[in-house]
Structure formats: C-alpha cells, structure tokens
C-alpha cells in the first residue's frame, strides 16, 4: 500500500472514530431517542411514536456511575419525563410528573389534587379523568411524595401502570424530559 492510500485510509478511520465518539457523547449527555411501546400516554403519545428526550436539562447521569452533571432546572409539575422503572424488570418509562418531593397527591372525583388544590386542567396537566386504583391512588387516599422522588401518572389513566401501583420514582432513576415527537412525520411536534 502506498503512502497516499494509507493516508486516505487513516483519514477515513479517524473520521469514523470521531463520529462514533461524538454520537455516544450526544446520546449519553444531551439527547436520546426513545420509542413509545404502549398506550399508557394516549392521547399525548400513540403507540410507535418516536420521541427525543433532553437529558442535560435535569442533569445527565454520567454513565457507569451514580453521579449526575449539574441540572439546568428541576423537573416541574406537568413535565413529561422518561425514567427507569422503579420495579422489575428495569425498563424505561414515560409518564407525566404530578408531584415532587414533599407534595401531597390525592385523586378525587377524577381530578388530581396537589397539596389540596385541584391541578388546573390543560397544560401542564391535561383534562383527563384519573381513576382511583392501586396501593398509592385509592379513593380518599392522600399520598405524600418522599424527598428526592416523584409521583407520576400516565395520561391514559384507565390503561396506565404508574405511581398509583408501584409508588414513587427516585430522582436517581430520572433520564430526562420528553421534548419532541419526531416520527411519524404527520405527528411531529414539540411536547409541552
């Protein structure tokens, strides 16, 4: 192999390695794609929707450690978050954040009450009838969210396995905030 061919091969290999490292960095710390596997968030997401999740907003987790980068802001009530399920098998879930550490949640007559006040329908929490179900969402039950945890619900209340059943999402399980449906094209939109 002559020098010119070796030089071109080296340039190609360097370019490919740089592209792979850059892609892995972006996926680990900035943005990651996810596919919606179930109907637990209908009508916000349909089965098969593909979304981008902003990981640096809440402080991306450094791979293979328990450390996080500094957050730009804390998750807010109404944010649609992606997290690692607190119950086995460990899967990535997407749900709407209803309450953060220290806040009390009650589901009453289909409405969500946070700290005794009805959460406004429309963004950030849509006007959905929420069913009383599970060990953490029974009728007349007031649940206080532990520190560094979140109470989350699916928008399709009748078909969502969420905090009503398994409790709270620890902050360490947080992956990021859903920001965009990018596929299919006819459903492309920024998530609010």
N, CA, C and O of each residue as an XYZ file, in Angstrom:
768
protein
N       0.845     -1.180      0.000
C       0.000      0.000      0.000
C       0.889      1.241      0.000
O       1.797      1.365      0.822
N       0.619      2.160     -0.931
C       1.459      3.361     -0.981
C       1.028      4.367      0.087
O      -0.009      4.214      0.732
N       1.854      5.396      0.251
C       1.620      6.388      1.321
C       0.296      7.126      1.162
O      -0.389      7.404      2.146
N      -0.058      7.439     -0.071
C      -1.281      8.195     -0.304
C      -2.516      7.378      0.114
O      -3.428      7.919      0.740
N      -2.549      6.101     -0.223
C      -3.666      5.233      0.146
C      -3.728      5.076      1.664
O      -4.808      5.139      2.251
N      -2.550      4.868      2.313
C      -2.503      4.757      3.767
C      -3.034      6.024      4.431
O      -3.752      5.958      5.429
N      -2.681      7.157      3.879
C      -3.138      8.443      4.415
C      -4.662      8.582      4.300
O      -5.323      9.053      5.226
N      -5.201      8.170      3.163
C      -6.656      8.251      2.976
C      -7.389      7.293      3.914
O      -8.422      7.650      4.480
N      -6.866      6.094      4.078
C      -7.478      5.119      4.990
C      -7.438      5.656      6.409
O      -8.419      5.556      7.145
N      -6.309      6.222      6.790
C      -6.188      6.786      8.137
C      -7.195      7.913      8.352
O      -7.811      7.991      9.415
N      -7.370      8.784      7.366
C      -8.348      9.873      7.469
C      -9.762      9.326      7.641
O     -10.526      9.831      8.463
N     -10.113      8.299      6.870
C     -11.432      7.686      6.993
C     -11.638      7.091      8.381
O     -12.678      7.310      9.003
N     -10.667      6.352      8.863
C     -10.773      5.719     10.179
C     -10.897      6.789     11.264
O     -11.732      6.661     12.159
N     -10.082      7.838     11.198
C     -10.161      8.921     12.178
C     -11.534      9.587     12.154
O     -12.111      9.867     13.205
N     -12.047      9.836     10.973
C     -13.363     10.468     10.844
C     -14.460      9.601     11.444
O     -15.347     10.101     12.137
N     -14.398      8.292     11.176
C     -15.406      7.371     11.705
C     -15.308      7.297     13.226
O     -16.337      7.313     13.902
N     -14.119      7.219     13.772
C     -13.933      7.154     15.221
C     -14.448      8.436     15.884
O     -15.132      8.372     16.906
N     -14.129      9.581     15.316
C     -14.604     10.860     15.858
C     -16.132     10.919     15.819
O     -16.760     11.366     16.778
N     -16.733     10.469     14.711
C     -18.197     10.482     14.595
C     -18.836      9.573     15.640
O     -19.852      9.938     16.232
N     -18.262      8.403     15.874
C     -18.802      7.472     16.877
C     -18.691      8.065     18.272
O     -19.646      8.011     19.048
N     -17.537      8.627     18.597
C     -17.345      9.233     19.925
C     -18.315     10.395     20.119
O     -18.910     10.532     21.188
N     -18.476     11.216     19.114
C     -19.404     12.348     19.193
C     -20.848     11.868     19.372
O     -21.586     12.424     20.185
N     -21.254     10.846     18.623
C     -22.614     10.306     18.741
C     -22.858      9.731     20.138
O     -23.921      9.942     20.721
N     -21.879      9.008     20.670
C     -22.017      8.443     22.020
C     -22.093      9.545     23.073
O     -22.857      9.435     24.031
N     -21.309     10.602     22.902
C     -21.348     11.733     23.840
C     -22.722     12.403     23.813
O     -23.304     12.679     24.862
N     -23.235     12.663     22.614
C     -24.546     13.306     22.477
C     -25.629     12.435     23.110
O     -26.492     12.945     23.824
N     -25.592     11.126     22.855
C     -26.601     10.213     23.417
C     -26.489     10.122     24.936
O     -27.510     10.033     25.618
N     -25.290     10.141     25.472
C     -25.109      9.993     26.921
C     -25.466     11.257     27.693
O     -25.989     11.167     28.804
N     -25.195     12.439     27.129
C     -25.312     13.665     27.913
C     -26.305     14.697     27.396
O     -26.696     15.585     28.154
N     -26.727     14.618     26.147
C     -27.530     15.701     25.592
C     -28.938     15.260     25.208
O     -29.912     15.732     25.794
N     -29.057     14.373     24.243
C     -30.382     13.986     23.752
C     -30.376     12.513     23.367
O     -29.379     11.994     22.864
N     -31.505     11.846     23.609
C     -31.614     10.430     23.282
C     -32.980     10.166     22.681
O     -33.970     10.790     23.064
N     -33.028      9.240     21.741
C     -34.284      8.864     21.096
C     -34.906      7.680     21.829
O     -34.200      6.785     22.295
N     -36.235      7.683     21.928
C     -36.994      6.589     22.533
C     -38.202      6.293     21.666
O     -38.694      7.164     20.949
N     -38.678      5.052     21.737
C     -39.900      4.644     21.035
C     -40.966      4.357     22.085
O     -40.692      3.708     23.095
N     -42.183      4.842     21.846
C     -43.299      4.627     22.764
C     -43.867      3.225     22.510
O     -44.397      2.962     21.431
N     -43.759      2.313     23.509
C     -44.166      0.929     23.288
C     -45.610      0.602     23.673
O     -46.131     -0.444     23.286
N     -46.260      1.491     24.433
C     -47.602      1.159     24.932
C     -48.528      2.361     24.821
O     -48.111      3.455     24.442
N     -49.796      2.134     25.160
C     -50.796      3.192     25.075
C     -51.010      3.942     26.373
O     -52.036      4.605     26.526
N     -50.076      3.865     27.319
C     -50.276      4.488     28.634
C     -50.287      6.013     28.597
O     -50.725      6.644     29.559
N     -49.814      6.619     27.508
C     -49.788      8.079     27.422
C     -50.705      8.627     26.325
O     -50.588      9.794     25.950
N     -51.618      7.793     25.809
C     -52.602      8.274     24.825
C     -53.473      9.318     25.519
O     -53.898      9.043     26.642
N     -53.772     10.456     24.976
C     -53.608     10.907     23.605
C     -52.306     11.662     23.335
O     -52.042     12.024     22.188
N     -51.488     11.909     24.360
C     -50.249     12.655     24.155
C     -49.322     11.923     23.204
O     -48.774     12.527     22.282
N     -49.142     10.614     23.422
C     -48.314      9.773     22.550
C     -49.131      8.585     22.084
O     -49.925      8.028     22.842
N     -48.932      8.204     20.838
C     -49.535      6.997     20.287
C     -48.485      5.889     20.306
O     -47.285      6.161     20.324
N     -48.946      4.641     20.301
C     -48.019      3.513     20.238
C     -47.185      3.645     18.967
O     -47.728      3.845     17.881
N     -45.877      3.535     19.106
C     -44.971      3.637     17.963
C     -44.389      5.020     17.738
O     -43.462      5.172     16.942
N     -44.915      6.042     18.427
C     -44.304      7.373     18.306
C     -42.843      7.284     18.724
O     -42.480      6.514     19.613
N     -42.031      8.070     18.079
C     -40.619      8.154     18.455
C     -40.366      9.572     18.959
O     -40.755     10.556     18.330
N     -39.706      9.644     20.105
C     -39.513     10.941     20.756
C     -38.041     11.187     21.055
O     -37.250     10.253     21.186
N     -37.697     12.460     21.161
C     -36.380     12.859     21.652
C     -36.532     13.301     23.100
O     -37.498     13.975     23.460
N     -35.569     12.912     23.921
C     -35.563     13.238     25.337
C     -34.324     14.062     25.658
O     -33.198     13.653     25.376
N     -34.552     15.227     26.251
C     -33.475     16.133     26.659
C     -32.893     15.617     27.971
O     -33.585     15.602     28.989
N     -31.636     15.196     27.960
C     -31.019     14.617     29.157
C     -30.276     15.648     30.005
O     -30.158     15.479     31.218
N     -29.775     16.711     29.381
C     -28.958     17.662     30.158
C     -29.801     18.637     30.967
O     -29.283     19.251     31.899
N     -31.084     18.803     30.645
C     -31.939     19.755     31.342
C     -32.008     19.455     32.840
O     -31.901     20.360     33.668
N     -32.187     18.176     33.179
C     -32.276     17.766     34.582
C     -30.940     17.283     35.139
O     -30.882     16.825     36.280
N     -29.885     17.375     34.369
C     -28.572     16.898     34.799
C     -28.365     15.455     34.384
O     -28.819     14.538     35.068
N     -27.683     15.248     33.272
C     -27.468     13.894     32.747
C     -26.633     13.065     33.710
O     -25.716     13.565     34.362
N     -26.972     11.799     33.780
C     -26.225     10.860     34.618
C     -24.950     10.467     33.884
O     -24.985     10.176     32.688
N     -23.834     10.457     34.589
C     -22.568     10.043     33.990
C     -22.585      8.519     33.898
O     -22.758      7.846     34.914
N     -22.407      7.961     32.692
C     -22.512      6.508     32.517
C     -21.601      5.733     33.471
O     -20.478      6.145     33.760
N     -22.122      4.598     33.949
C     -21.411      3.654     34.823
C     -21.091      4.228     36.207
O     -20.245      3.691     36.921
N     -21.772      5.329     36.588
C     -21.585      5.911     37.920
C     -22.957      6.313     38.461
O     -23.969      6.195     37.771
N     -22.972      6.784     39.696
C     -24.203      7.341     40.274
C     -24.159      8.865     40.286
O     -25.002      9.503     40.918
N     -23.184      9.457     39.593
C     -23.036     10.908     39.572
C     -23.823     11.513     38.425
O     -24.015     10.901     37.374
N     -24.276     12.749     38.668
C     -25.014     13.498     37.650
C     -24.315     14.828     37.388
O     -23.666     15.390     38.270
N     -24.457     15.315     36.174
C     -23.994     16.655     35.851
C     -24.954     17.648     36.507
O     -26.084     17.284     36.832
N     -24.530     18.880     36.703
C     -25.449     19.872     37.292
C     -26.678     20.083     36.394
O     -26.566     20.116     35.169
N     -27.833     20.223     37.017
C     -29.088     20.422     36.284
C     -29.256     21.884     35.902
O     -28.810     22.777     36.623
N     -29.893     22.120     34.780
C     -30.258     23.478     34.391
C     -31.474     23.911     35.199
O     -31.567     25.057     35.639
N     -32.413     22.967     35.390
C     -33.572     23.222     36.241
C     -34.108     21.896     36.754
O     -33.810     20.832     36.211
N     -34.900     21.982     37.806
C     -35.540     20.801     38.375
C     -36.791     20.473     37.548
O     -37.368     21.363     36.923
N     -37.208     19.214     37.542
C     -38.457     18.865     36.850
C     -39.632     19.632     37.449
O     -39.693     19.852     38.658
N     -40.563     20.037     36.585
C     -41.742     20.796     37.014
C     -42.992     19.938     36.885
O     -43.046     19.004     36.086
N     -43.987     20.274     37.684
C     -45.273     19.602     37.595
C     -45.800     19.745     36.165
O     -45.803     20.840     35.604
N     -46.241     18.638     35.588
C     -46.747     18.641     34.214
C     -45.724     18.217     33.184
O     -46.096     17.873     32.063
N     -44.427     18.230     33.533
C     -43.401     17.768     32.593
C     -43.639     16.302     32.269
O     -44.054     15.528     33.131
N     -43.378     15.925     31.036
C     -43.411     14.516     30.659
C     -41.977     14.023     30.756
O     -41.090     14.483     30.037
N     -41.772     13.071     31.668
C     -40.409     12.619     31.956
C     -40.220     11.161     31.542
O     -41.169     10.379     31.481
N     -38.972     10.828     31.262
C     -38.573      9.448     30.994
C     -37.669      9.035     32.143
O     -36.802      9.795     32.574
N     -37.884      7.823     32.632
C     -37.157      7.345     33.797
C     -37.049      5.826     33.750
O     -37.765      5.158     33.004
N     -36.143      5.301     34.559
C     -36.020      3.856     34.698
C     -37.063      3.410     35.712
O     -37.134      3.951     36.815
N     -37.861      2.437     35.344
C     -38.925      1.936     36.216
C     -38.380      1.543     37.582
O     -37.323      0.918     37.675
N     -39.100      1.909     38.646
C     -38.650      1.523     39.981
C     -38.945      0.064     40.326
O     -38.506     -0.422     41.368
N     -39.686     -0.642     39.461
C     -39.986     -2.048     39.720
C     -39.420     -2.904     38.591
O     -39.328     -2.452     37.449
N     -39.042     -4.144     38.912
C     -38.524     -5.040     37.865
C     -39.621     -5.380     36.870
O     -40.788     -5.387     37.260
N     -39.318     -5.664     35.603
C     -37.983     -5.532     35.043
C     -37.656     -4.064     34.811
O     -38.543     -3.261     34.524
N     -36.403     -3.725     34.933
C     -35.974     -2.332     34.789
C     -36.102     -1.911     33.327
O     -35.278     -2.273     32.487
N     -37.153     -1.138     33.038
C     -37.406     -0.627     31.686
C     -37.483      0.882     31.759
O     -37.649      1.454     32.836
N     -37.363      1.528     30.609
C     -37.550      2.972     30.540
C     -39.037      3.250     30.361
O     -39.674      2.697     29.465
N     -39.596      4.124     31.231
C     -40.999      4.505     31.181
C     -41.101      5.984     30.840
O     -40.165      6.753     31.060
N     -42.250      6.368     30.300
C     -42.560      7.778     30.072
C     -43.917      8.062     30.713
O     -44.905      7.381     30.439
N     -43.942      9.087     31.576
C     -45.170      9.468     32.286
C     -45.147     10.974     32.544
O     -44.143     11.646     32.309
N     -46.278     11.485     33.035
C     -46.383     12.907     33.374
C     -46.093     13.088     34.862
O     -46.640     12.369     35.698
N     -45.234     14.047     35.186
C     -44.896     14.326     36.579
C     -46.056     15.080     37.231
O     -46.483     16.128     36.746
N     -46.550     14.534     38.326
C     -47.705     15.107     39.013
C     -47.292     15.812     40.306
O     -47.828     16.869     40.640
N     -46.340     15.226     41.029
C     -45.903     15.815     42.299
C     -44.440     15.488     42.537
O     -43.954     14.432     42.134
N     -43.745     16.405     43.195
C     -42.333     16.219     43.553
C     -42.228     16.047     45.069
O     -43.226     16.118     45.786
N     -41.012     15.820     45.538
C     -40.759     15.561     46.950
C     -41.443     16.551     47.884
O     -41.323     17.765     47.715
N     -42.168     16.016     48.882
C     -42.845     16.846     49.874
C     -44.269     17.209     49.519
O     -45.020     17.644     50.392
N     -44.670     17.047     48.269
C     -46.032     17.401     47.864
C     -46.984     16.228     48.115
O     -46.599     15.062     48.023
N     -48.234     16.568     48.435
C     -49.273     15.568     48.695
C     -50.177     15.466     47.471
O     -50.559     16.474     46.876
N     -50.512     14.228     47.108
C     -51.363     13.965     45.947
C     -52.601     13.206     46.400
O     -52.536     12.314     47.245
N     -53.735     13.590     45.811
C     -54.982     12.847     46.027
C     -55.739     12.837     44.706
O     -55.796     13.848     44.006
N     -56.319     11.688     44.371
C     -57.179     11.597     43.188
C     -58.612     11.562     43.711
O     -59.009     10.624     44.403
N     -59.381     12.597     43.371
C     -60.734     12.738     43.909
C     -61.696     13.103     42.784
O     -61.512     14.106     42.095
N     -62.708     12.287     42.611
C     -63.721     12.510     41.566
C     -63.087     12.696     40.190
O     -63.562     13.504     39.391
N     -62.011     11.950     39.909
C     -61.351     12.018     38.611
C     -60.358     13.151     38.466
O     -59.660     13.234     37.456
N     -60.281     14.023     39.454
C     -59.342     15.152     39.421
C     -58.110     14.849     40.259
O     -58.143     14.016     41.165
N     -57.041     15.530     39.945
C     -55.820     15.407     40.733
C     -55.735     16.624     41.645
O     -55.837     17.765     41.194
N     -55.548     16.364     42.921
C     -55.327     17.432     43.891
C     -53.878     17.352     44.343
O     -53.426     16.309     44.816
N     -53.159     18.442     44.200
C     -51.779     18.535     44.661
C     -51.767     19.550     45.793
O     -52.131     20.711     45.610
N     -51.346     19.098     46.954
C     -51.352     19.921     48.165
C     -52.742     20.505     48.440
O     -52.875     21.649     48.875
N     -53.775     19.691     48.174
C     -55.147     20.078     48.484
C     -55.842     20.919     47.436
O     -57.027     21.218     47.580
N     -55.128     21.316     46.370
C     -55.731     22.151     45.316
C     -55.825     21.364     44.019
O     -54.913     20.622     43.655
N     -56.949     21.541     43.329
C     -57.124     20.851     42.050
C     -56.099     21.378     41.055
O     -55.963     22.584     40.851
N     -55.376     20.431     40.437
C     -54.423     20.799     39.394
C     -55.220     21.328     38.208
O     -56.200     20.712     37.788
N     -54.810     22.439     37.684
C     -55.522     23.059     36.555
C     -55.548     22.121     35.369
O     -54.529     21.521     35.027
N     -56.718     21.985     34.727
C     -56.769     21.185     33.515
C     -56.195     22.002     32.370
O     -56.246     23.232     32.374
N     -55.658     21.307     31.406
C     -54.888     21.941     30.344
C     -53.440     21.908     30.764
O     -53.135     21.458     31.869
N     -52.529     22.373     29.911
C     -51.128     22.302     30.307
C     -50.933     22.984     31.652
O     -51.507     24.052     31.860
N     -50.166     22.435     32.565
C     -49.307     21.274     32.380
C     -49.990     19.936     32.597
O     -49.423     18.910     32.221
N     -51.176     19.892     33.183
C     -51.864     18.619     33.391
C     -53.160     18.661     32.589
O     -54.026     19.495     32.853
N     -53.298     17.763     31.610
C     -54.486     17.816     30.742
C     -55.768     17.448     31.486
O     -55.736     16.862     32.568
N     -56.887     17.805     30.880
C     -58.182     17.487     31.492
C     -58.533     16.040     31.158
O     -59.175     15.745     30.150
N     -58.093     15.161     32.032
C     -58.293     13.721     31.886
C     -58.967     13.237     33.157
O     -58.706     13.761     34.240
N     -59.819     12.257     33.031
C     -60.409     11.643     34.215
C     -59.398     10.628     34.753
O     -59.039      9.674     34.062
N     -58.949     10.836     35.970
C     -57.981      9.932     36.594
C     -58.724      8.990     37.528
O     -59.516      9.421     38.366
N     -58.457      7.701     37.372
C     -59.139      6.672     38.152
C     -58.405      6.387     39.454
O     -57.176      6.419     39.513
N     -59.191      6.105     40.508
C     -58.619      5.671     41.781
C     -58.288      4.188     41.650
O     -59.178      3.348     41.514
N     -56.996      3.883     41.692
C     -56.556      2.493     41.562
C     -55.249      2.303     42.316
O     -54.539      3.268     42.598
N     -54.938      1.062     42.639
C     -53.646      0.696     43.200
C     -53.470      1.073     44.666
O     -54.354      1.653     45.297
N     -52.300      0.722     45.178
C     -51.966      0.978     46.583
C     -51.641      2.442     46.866
O     -51.650      2.865     48.022
N     -51.353      3.224     45.812
C     -50.959      4.621     46.003
C     -51.897      5.588     45.282
O     -51.499      6.700     44.934
N     -53.124      5.170     45.062
C     -54.070      6.047     44.377
C     -55.504      5.712     44.703
O     -56.407      6.006     43.920
N     -55.727      5.096     45.859
C     -57.069      4.702     46.253
C     -57.947      5.896     46.599
O     -57.456      6.992     46.870
N     -59.245      5.663     46.584
C     -60.203      6.722     46.896
C     -60.002      7.219     48.328
O     -59.896      6.425     49.263
N     -59.953      8.538     48.485
C     -59.778      9.159     49.787
C     -58.358      9.080     50.334
O     -58.104      9.484     51.469
N     -57.451      8.571     49.547
C     -56.067      8.394     49.991
C     -55.228      9.616     49.621
O     -55.195     10.031     48.462
N     -54.553     10.185     50.621
C     -53.627     11.301     50.382
C     -52.220     10.748     50.514
O     -51.844     10.201     51.550
N     -51.450     10.901     49.445
C     -50.110     10.328     49.368
C     -49.092     11.462     49.378
O     -49.178     12.382     48.564
N     -48.128     11.401     50.298
C     -47.058     12.397     50.329
C     -45.834     11.835     49.620
O     -45.342     10.756     49.954
N     -45.359     12.576     48.649
C     -44.199     12.161     47.863
C     -42.932     12.347     48.692
O     -42.693     13.440     49.207
N     -42.110     11.294     48.833
C     -40.867     11.421     49.607
C     -39.881     12.400     48.952
O     -39.965     12.690     47.759
N     -38.963     12.890     49.756
C     -37.898     13.774     49.263
C     -37.118     13.049     48.165
O     -36.925     11.834     48.223
N     -36.676     13.808     47.171
C     -35.909     13.278     46.040
C     -36.649     12.175     45.281
O     -36.034     11.230     44.787
N     -37.975     12.306     45.195
C     -38.801     11.346     44.451
C     -39.903     12.093     43.715
O     -40.152     13.273     43.958
N     -40.562     11.366     42.803
C     -41.640     11.951     42.010
C     -42.828     11.003     41.971
O     -42.669      9.783     42.014
N     -44.030     11.587     41.889
C     -45.270     10.841     41.684
C     -45.665     11.107     40.242
O     -45.817     12.262     39.843
N     -45.835     10.042     39.449
C     -46.098     10.188     38.018
C     -47.334      9.406     37.610
O     -47.639      8.365     38.193
N     -48.043      9.909     36.606
C     -49.222      9.229     36.080
C     -49.182      9.224     34.560
O     -48.634     10.134     33.938
N     -49.771      8.185     33.968
C     -49.947      8.146     32.524
C     -51.175      8.947     32.141
O     -52.140      9.007     32.904
N     -51.152      9.560     30.973
C     -52.299     10.343     30.511
C     -53.503      9.457     30.191
O     -54.639      9.930     30.228
N     -53.274      8.187     29.878
C     -54.352      7.233     29.631
C     -54.621      6.515     30.952
O     -54.232      5.361     31.133
N     -55.278      7.198     31.853
C     -55.431      6.761     33.239
C     -56.013      5.360     33.396
O     -55.641      4.635     34.318
N     -56.915      4.978     32.510
C     -57.527      3.663     32.604
C     -56.606      2.527     32.212
O     -56.866      1.376     32.562
N     -55.520      2.829     31.483
C     -54.618      1.781     30.988
C     -53.154      2.078     31.286
O     -52.278      1.741     30.488
N     -52.888      2.691     32.401
C     -51.508      3.043     32.718
C     -51.076      2.431     34.041
O     -51.753      2.573     35.059
N     -49.951      1.755     34.008
C     -49.342      1.248     35.242
C     -48.357      2.327     35.665
O     -47.343      2.549     35.002
N     -48.659      2.994     36.767
C     -47.891      4.179     37.149
C     -47.756      4.263     38.658
O     -47.866      3.245     39.342
N     -47.519      5.455     39.194
C     -47.292      5.619     40.634
C     -48.449      5.120     41.485
O     -48.245      4.795     42.655
N     -49.649      5.048     40.937
C     -50.771      4.522     41.710
C     -50.520      3.071     42.126
O     -51.039      2.621     43.148
N     -49.736      2.348     41.350
C     -49.484      0.930     41.600
C     -48.155      0.670     42.310
O     -48.106     -0.093     43.275
N     -47.075      1.304     41.833
C     -45.749      0.990     42.362
C     -45.103      2.100     43.165
O     -43.957      1.962     43.594
N     -45.798      3.177     43.375
C     -45.259      4.224     44.249
C     -44.493      5.307     43.520
O     -44.985      5.883     42.550
N     -43.309      5.578     43.981
C     -42.591      6.787     43.579
C     -41.368      6.479     42.717
O     -40.790      5.394     42.783
N     -40.995      7.471     41.907
C     -39.803      7.373     41.077
C     -38.676      8.095     41.799
O     -38.761      9.307     41.998
N     -37.613      7.382     42.200
C     -36.481      8.067     42.823
C     -35.787      8.993     41.819
O     -35.697      8.672     40.634
N     -35.309     10.118     42.287
C     -34.634     11.096     41.421
C     -33.497     10.443     40.637
O     -33.245     10.810     39.490
N     -32.809      9.476     41.249
C     -31.671      8.828     40.577
C     -32.101      8.050     39.334
O     -31.263      7.759     38.479
N     -33.398      7.703     39.211
C     -33.893      6.962     38.053
C     -34.257      7.865     36.873
O     -34.559      7.371     35.787
N     -34.232      9.161     37.076
C     -34.629     10.119     36.045
C     -33.655     10.084     34.866
O     -32.440     10.104     35.058
N     -34.191     10.033     33.655
C     -33.373     10.078     32.438
C     -33.446     11.463     31.815
O     -32.414     12.048     31.489
N     -34.657     11.995     31.644
C     -34.772     13.323     31.050
C     -36.203     13.703     30.735
O     -37.146     13.004     31.105
N     -36.351     14.832     30.039
C     -37.657     15.396     29.688
C     -37.944     15.149     28.220
O     -37.109     15.437     27.362
N     -39.126     14.615     27.928
C     -39.549     14.429     26.541
C     -39.772     15.804     25.910
O     -40.485     16.635     26.473
N     -39.166     16.048     24.745
C     -39.243     17.379     24.137
C     -39.824     17.408     22.728
O     -40.313     18.450     22.292
N     -39.783     16.277     21.997
C     -40.206     16.322     20.599
C     -40.641     14.947     20.117
O     -39.954     13.951     20.349
N     -41.795     14.898     19.439
C     -42.155     13.709     18.664
C     -41.550     13.942     17.286
O     -41.889     14.914     16.610
N     -40.654     13.049     16.869
C     -40.013     13.247     15.562
C     -40.483     12.246     14.505
O     -40.193     12.413     13.320
N     -41.206     11.210     14.928
C     -41.702     10.226     13.977
C     -42.970      9.604     14.525
O     -43.012      9.317     15.722
N     -43.986      9.381     13.747
C     -44.106      9.614     12.315
C     -44.215     11.109     12.001
O     -44.598     11.918     12.846
N     -43.871     11.441     10.776
C     -43.794     12.854     10.392
C     -45.104     13.614     10.588
O     -45.086     14.785     10.968
N     -46.240     12.962     10.334
C     -47.522     13.679     10.469
C     -47.850     13.997     11.928
O     -48.756     14.791     12.183
N     -47.142     13.403     12.892
C     -47.363     13.691     14.313
C     -46.230     14.528     14.898
O     -46.227     14.793     16.100
N     -45.282     14.945     14.089
C     -44.140     15.694     14.594
C     -44.608     16.969     15.295
O     -45.361     17.769     14.740
N     -44.130     17.132     16.553
C     -44.476     18.349     17.297
C     -43.603     18.457     18.529
O     -43.050     17.472     19.019
N     -43.494     19.687     19.017
C     -42.804     19.942     20.274
C     -43.752     19.564     21.396
O     -44.939     19.887     21.350
N     -43.232     18.882     22.399
C     -44.054     18.415     23.518
C     -44.083     19.480     24.592
O     -43.039     19.964     25.030
N     -45.273     19.840     25.011
C     -45.427     20.851     26.059
C     -45.939     20.211     27.313
O     -46.137     20.894     28.317
